[in-house]
Amino acid sequence: MKKTVLIFGLISGAISSLMMVATVPFADKIGFDKGEVVGYTIIVLSFLLVFFGIRSYRDNVGNGQITFSKAFAVGISITLISCICYVVTWEILYFNFLHGFMDKYAAYMVEKLKASGASAAAVQVKLEELKKYKELYENPFFNAAMTFIEPLPIGLVITLISAGVLRRKGQSQTAQSPLPASS
C-alpha cells in the first residue's frame, strides 16, 4: 500500500503545488474571484489521482478486489500526502515570495464591499477582521492549519466517492464457474 499511496499522493501533490506556483502570484491580476475558481478546479483535478490510486491498488495489489474500508484507507492516505505538499508549497510561497498577499486580498475585499454599497461602518468592521486574519497568518502553524483545511474536504469527498465506486468484493468459487461440473 505504501508504494501506491506515495506515488499517487506525490503526483497529486505535485500537480496542486505546481499549479499553485503558476497561478497564485498572479491572483491579483486575474482577480481573486477567478483565482479562487481556478484554484479549486486545480485541487479537484489533482485529487482525481485518488481515484486512480485506489483503482491501481485494487487491480495490482488486491487482485481486482478491495473493500470500502481498504479503498478509503488508500484514498485518504493519498489525500493527506497531497494536502501536505499543498501546505508546504503555500508556506514557502507565502513567507518567502508573497508576503504582501494578505494586503492585496484585503484591498480587494474592501473594494468589493464598497462596490456593493456597504456603509463606512461595515467597511471598517471588515478592515478590522482582515487585519486580525493577517496577524494570525503570520503564525506559520495557524497559516499551515488554515491552508490544510482548504483542500482536505474536497479530497475527503473524492475519497468517499472513489472508495464507493471502486469497491469490489471477491466472488465465491461457484459464482465464478458458470458451467456445471462434468461427470
Secondary structure, 3 states (H helix, E strand, C coil): CHHHHHHHHHHHHHHHHHHHHHHHHHHHHHCHHHHHHHHHHHHHHHCHHHHHHHHHHHHHCCCCCECHHHHHHHHHHHHHHHHHHHHHHHHHHHHHCCCCHHHHHHHHHHHHHHHCCCCHHHHHHHHHHHHHHHHHHCCHHHHHHHHHCCCHHHHHHHHHHHHHHHCECCCCHHHHCCCCCCC
